[in-house]
């Protein structure tokens, strides 16, 4: 118990964020590329965890807000020449507005009906982005989304020799760290604890006077906001925005990341994003049967470690502590 308390007091998030800033200095351009992808997907997965892990709401359509944020940021920066400092928050806010609209209907349903309605709204977003050629570029998407002007970072000590992509990576790590800090404050707040209570027993929570639907809707909006920010960053990183960003496989990817890492912990989905992306990079270089390998991995994990990777590590720590005491 004492060992676990000591581990809990370590600021792991801050340490990882600081260490991540040195990836461009010690790694190749490929490692910086992969690390940027991991950072953005980590934010996307943690935003879903607010619904899934803390609210008990299984969303099959979380990619809708990822895609909305990506298109909003891309259109503002490329078509209207809006600066990044305005375009990215606007993308998150627009995603939150759509999350409020869709969530108003979704939270009125429960369990599988809630999940299927989230998928239906996501399919609507995908269909609009696929067909609205004059705005989204249709099935061809919108390429050549510009990088933000990061010339000011060149004057920061230690960043003078970095490339533009490295500067964007540093910016991404900083923004993702700030967003994760805000989300962590949310889940540790009375609202976050009440959300967990709703997950455990919504009927009893409603009986004591809590407006369950209003709290679930607020969680839906917050999750959509940060998914939209992740989408905006991903569109710039990808140098283009495409309808696949809002398609259902993107929702399944982030759902797998959350389950793989451990939806019962805050940083579990981020660890799941790290593992899934690295496995994808490594296994696809040897075989084209990546989905088959992923299926076996998930089946094994769900049967042996239902709490995900973080749950398995926590169980190992507890076992070692019992052995030490014995």
Secondary structure, 3 states (H helix, E strand, C coil): CHHHHHHHHCCHHHHHHHHHCCHHHHCCHHHHHHHHHHHHHHHHHHHHHHHHHHCCCCCCCCHHHHHHHHHHHHHHHHCCCCCHHHHHHHHHHHHHHHHHHHHHHHCCCCHHHHHHHHHHHHHHHHHHHHHCHHHHCHHHCEECCCCCCCHHHHHCCCCCCCCHHHHHHHHHHHHHHHHHHHHHHHHHCHHHHHHHHHHHCHHHHHHCCCCHHHHHHHHHHHHHHHHHHHHHHHHHHHCEECHHHHCHHHHHHHHHHHHHHCCCCCCHHHHHHHHHHHHHHHHCCCCCCHHHHHHHHHHHHHHHCCCHHHHHHHHHHHHHHHHHHC
